[in-house]
Amino acid sequence: MSDRTEEARLELARIVGRDRADQMLDAYAAGVLRGAARKLRDRLFPATYADAGQRTAEGVNRAAADLDEQALEAYPYTRPNQPTEAGR
């Protein structure tokens, strides 16, 4: 982590508290990863499929799935259409 990032984390922690700051930053990082995964699926997959075919394009989908997995590890969440434990 860069010094500047650590300074921002400390300042945010001073304002909202350490636990809340960590949650907010984890959520932000997960959002960035999910956005990158969506971009891979929506933009790169079709272009790769057109240029190199299905097999190569599946590598794009695997990379997107890996980003989604990293996002879930950084900030677990329940999708709105996913039933929660209480709703099962």
C-alpha positions in Angstrom: 0.0 0.0 0.0 1.4 3.4 -0.9 2.0 6.1 1.7 -0.7 8.2 0.2 -3.2 5.4 0.4 -2.3 4.8 4.0 -2.7 8.5 4.8 -6.1 8.5 3.2 -7.1 5.4 5.2 -6.0 7.0 8.4 -7.8 10.2 7.7 -11.0 8.3 6.9 -10.6 6.3 10.0 -10.3 9.5 12.0 -13.5 10.8 10.6 -15.8 7.7 10.6 -13.9 5.2 12.9 -11.5 2.5 12.0 -14.0 -0.3 11.4 -16.3 1.7 9.3 -13.3 3.1 7.3 -12.1 -0.5 6.6 -15.6 -1.5 5.5 -15.9 1.5 3.2 -12.5 0.9 1.6 -13.1 -2.8 1.2 -16.5 -2.1 -0.5 -14.8 0.4 -2.8 -12.1 -2.0 -3.8 -14.7 -4.8 -4.4 -16.7 -2.4 -6.6 -13.6 -1.6 -8.7 -13.0 -5.3 -9.2 -16.6 -6.0 -10.1 -16.6 -3.1 -12.5 -13.4 -4.5 -14.2 -15.1 -8.0 -14.4 -18.2 -6.5 -16.0 -16.0 -4.6 -18.5 -14.2 -7.8 -19.5 -17.5 -9.6 -20.0 -19.3 -6.8 -21.8 -16.6 -5.4 -24.0 -13.6 -7.6 -24.2 -15.3 -11.0 -24.5 -17.3 -10.0 -27.7 -14.2 -8.5 -29.3 -12.1 -11.5 -28.5 -14.7 -13.9 -29.7 -15.0 -12.0 -33.0 -11.2 -11.9 -33.5 -10.0 -15.2 -32.0 -13.0 -17.5 -31.4 -14.8 -19.1 -28.5 -11.9 -20.9 -26.9 -9.8 -17.8 -26.5 -12.8 -15.7 -25.4 -13.4 -18.2 -22.6 -10.1 -17.1 -21.1 -11.7 -13.6 -20.8 -14.6 -15.1 -18.9 -12.3 -17.0 -16.6 -10.4 -13.8 -15.9 -13.7 -12.0 -15.2 -14.8 -14.8 -12.8 -11.5 -14.5 -11.0 -12.0 -10.8 -10.5 -15.5 -11.5 -9.2 -14.1 -14.0 -6.7 -11.5 -11.5 -5.5 -14.2 -8.9 -5.0 -16.3 -11.4 -3.0 -13.3 -12.1 -0.8 -12.6 -8.4 -0.3 -16.2 -7.6 0.5 -18.7 -10.4 0.8 -22.2 -9.4 -0.1 -25.6 -10.9 -0.9 -27.1 -10.1 -4.3 -30.6 -8.6 -4.0 -32.1 -11.6 -5.8 -30.2 -14.1 -3.6 -32.2 -15.4 -0.6 -30.5 -14.8 2.7 -30.3 -17.5 5.4 -33.3 -15.9 7.1 -35.3 -16.0 3.9 -34.7 -19.8 3.2 
